[in-house]
Amino acid sequence: MRDISSTSFAAFGAVLIAISYGVARFAFGLFVPQIRDDLGLTTYTIGVIGALPLVSFLLSNGFAPILANRLGARYAAMISTSFGVAGLALISQAASAITLGIGVFSCGICTGLM
């Protein structure tokens, strides 16, 4: 990997934070009516799935400092981004409540590690 300036790294980090908090964490809520109708989910199921990002955020938040200390900020950000991309992909292709829940949980991990 080539070295980048601290300003470039900070700008890259700001973009990753904006994406993880803006898209990965809160995008699910914007599409709940359409997702509920497409998958035929109850309000209880949507409520449980809606709570998963907070649960995974809190769990992964405890591991974030350890991960950053062991691997460095760059690799921690890459792992976080991978969880976000995987979660958004699962949400977009979800055919059941389980797949949707795993995707939403993964997006919460993304935010917690960021």
N, C-alpha and C positions, 0 to 999 in steps of 0.2 A: 504494500500500500504506500502511496506517496503521501508525503506530509502536506497538510493544508494549513493555511493561516488560521489563527484563532478567531478572526472575524468571520471567515468562511464557515468554520465549524460551528460558531454561535448562530449564524444565520441558518445553517442546515438544521441545527437543533431546534430553533424556533419554528421552522416549517414542520418538522416532525411532531413537535408538541401541538401545534395547531391542528394537524391532521389527526393525531391520536385523540385529542380531546374533542375536536369538532366533529370529525367524521366517524371515527371508530366508536366513540363512546355514546354519542347522542343521535346518530343517524337512524338507529333502530326505532326510536320513539316517533320519528316523523312518519314512518311508514306502518305503524301499528294497525290502523284501520284496514289497509290493503292486505297486509300479512294475515291478520285475523280472518278476513273474508276468504282469502285464497286457501289457507290451511284449515279453516273451520275450527279455530281455537276458541276456547271459552275465555271469559274475562279473568277467571282464576289462573289459567295457564299463562295468559299474557302477563298477568301480574307477577307470577313466579319468574318467568323469563326476563321481565323487566328489572327484577331485583338482582339477577345474576351479574351484571356488570359491576355493581357496587361490591358484591361479595368477592368477585375475582380481583377487583381493584384493591380491596383491603388486604386480601391474602398476598397478592404479588408485591404490594407496597413494602411488606416486611422483608422480602427477598431482594428488592432493588439495590439497596446499598451493598449487600454482599456480592451480588452479581457485578456491580460496577467496580468494586474494589478488586475482584478477582480477574475480570476480563477487560476492564477499562470502559470508559464512557462510550467509545465508538462501537464496540461489540455489543454492549448493553443496548444501545440505541438500535442496532441492527436486529437484535433478537426481539426487541419490543415491536419494531416495524413488521417483522415476520409474523408475529402474533396478530397484529392488526390486519395485515393483508389476508392471512388465512381466515380470520374471523369474518371479515367482510365478504370473502369468497363463499364461505359456508352460509352466511346469511342470505346472500343473493341466490344461492342454489338450493335453499332449504326446502325439503319436501315433507318434513315432519317437525313436530315440536322439539324433538331431541336434537336434530341437526341445527335448528334455529337456536336452541339453548346453548349448544356447544360453540356456535359462532359468536353469540353475544358474550358468552363467558370469555372467549379468547380475546375479544375486543377490550374487555375489562382488564385483562392481563396486560395488554398493550399499554393502556393508560397507566396502570400501576407501575410498570417498569420504566415508563418514560420519566 
